[in-house]
Amino acid sequence: MKNVLSKKKFGLPLNLQLFAGNEGDPQDPNPQDPPKTYTEEELQAKLQSETDRRVTEALKKQQAKWEEEYKTKLETEKQEAQRLAKLSAEEQEREKFKKDREAFEAEKIQHQRDALELQTTKILADKKLPTQFASFLITENDADKVKAHIDSFEQTFQAAVQTAVEERMKGTAPKHPGTNDNAPLTWESALADYYKK
């Protein structure tokens, strides 16, 4: 039961039963079990068992995912094999040529991208810019667009560096002109500063 008067009067709720004692309540309805203490070995064993359980659970989920992906891939390959089996020899050759050409085109595009990234890294190094940004500057396999990105990045980067240098070069003005900030503070100078304020 809330004691409304005690809340209004003191601003805090009071637990008056705390002072009443156990006279009317021989059996406590909510006996509190003392907290269990563990030894270092017991604690390590519990932590290890919980870790093992979580890792096992994660591995089971991942294995189920891999198995599902494998089944899907296997089913797709079976369907493709059945489709190719129905085709004539000439049509099978066309399909094989088409797949080989697609693989070649993909490899060609990747080779061009690698060469462009190497060229971009070299340009960044020549301009004394961080080479880690090379992959971010390549959006397409177009050298002219990459060059424009590099020029834009160079201007932005140099401006940011200049701003950071100017910020660091700012100093604090001396408190008293002509005084040495590194001079030890004396009792007289502290009193003089205090009374100047």
N, C-alpha and C positions, 0 to 999 in steps of 0.2 A: 504494500500500500504506500502510495506517495504521500509524503508529508508536505503539503502545499505551503503551510506557514513557514516551515524552516527554509524553503527555497526562496521565498520572498524576503525574509528577514536577513538571511546570511548570504544569499546569492549562490550558495552551493547546496546540493542535496545532502541531508544528514542521514546516516544509517543508525537509527536509534537502537535497533536490535543488537548492534555490536556491543552496546553497554549493558544489555539486559541479562546476559549470561545464559546458562543452559538449564535453568530451573524448570521451565515449563516444557522443555523439549529434550527428553532423555535420549532419544535416538535421532541423530542427524539424518534427514532424508537424502542429502547429497554428500555422502562421505567422499572425500577426495583421496584418491590413491596417491601415495607419494611418487614423484617422478622417478622413473627407472634410470639408474646410472649404468653405463657400460664401461667396460675396461677398454683399453686401446685395441686389443686384439678383437674383441667383440664388435667394436665400432668399425674396424677395418673389414671384418668379415661381412657385416651388414652392408657396408658401402660397396664392397666387391660383388656381393650377390645382386644388389640393385643395379649396378653397372652392367653385370652380365645379362640380367634380364632385359634391360633396355637395348643393349647391343644385339641380343638374339632377336628381339622383336623387330628392330630396324632391318636386320639381315633377312628375316622372313619376308618383310614387306618388299624389300628390294629384289629378292629372289622371285617372288610372285610377279613383280613388274617385269623382270627380265624374261621369265617364262612366257608371259603374255605377249611381249614384243617378239620373242622367238617364234611363237605359234603364228602370230600375224604375218611375220616375214615368210615363214615356211609355207603358209597357205597362199600367199601372194605368188611365191615362186612356183608352187604347184599349178596354180591357175595359169600362169604365164607359160609353163611347160606344156600344159594341155592345149593352150591356144596355139602355140608354135607347132605342136604335133599335128594339128589339123591343117596347117598350111602346107603348100607345095614346097619343093626344094628351092625354087626360085624366090618365093615369098619369104622363106626362112633366111635366105642369104640377104635379102633386102632388110629384114628386121635386124639381123646381126650387124650389117653395115650401118644401119641407123643408130643402134646402140653404141657401136664403136665411135661413130662420128660425134655423138653427144658426149661421150666420155672424153674424146679428144678436145672438143670445144671447151669443156669445163676445165680441163688441164691447161689449155692455152690461156684461158682467162686468168686462172690462178698464177700462171707463170708471168703474165703481163703485170698482174697486181704486185707480185713479189719484186719484179724488176723496178716498178714504179716506186715501191716502198724503199728499195735500196737507193734509188736516185734521190728520193725525197730526203732520206737520212743524210746522204752526202751533201745536198744543198744546205740543209740545216746546220751541219757541222761546219761547212765553209762560212756560213753567216754567223757562226758562234752562238747558235740557238740550241736549246735542249733537243736532242735527237729522240727523246722518248715520245715526242708529240707527232712523230712521222705517221703513225697509223691513224691518228685522229684527223690529220690533214688530207688524207686520201679518201675521197667520197665516191669517186668514179674512176674508171680506167682512162682518164683523160689528163694528159700531162699539162695542158694549158690551164685547166681548172685548178689542178694541184699547185701550179706555180702561182696563180692568183691567191689561193688559200695561204701559201707560204708568205707572200708579200703582206697580206692582211695580218697574218699572225705575227710577223716580224714587227710591224708598226705597233700592234697592240701590246706585244711583249716588251718592246723597248719603252713604251709609255709607262707600263706598269713598273718596270725596273726603275725608271727615272723617278716616278712618284715615291717608290719605296726608299730610294737613296735620299731624296729630299726630306722625307719624313725622318729618316735616321740622322740626317745632318742637322736637323733642328736641335738647338740646344736651349737650355733654360738661361734666361738673362741673369746676370749676377745680382744678388740681393742688394749689395752695396757697391756702387762703382768704386773701383780702385782697391777693393779688398781681395784678399786671397781666400778662396773657398776652402782650400786645404789647410788653412791655418787652424791651430787648435783653438777651441772656444774657451775663453777665460770667463771668470766670474764677473769681471767688470764689463766685458762686452755683452754678456747675457743680460745683465741689469740694464745696460744702455739700450739694447734692443727691446726689452720689455717696456721701458718707459717711453720709448719712441712711439709705440703703438698706442 
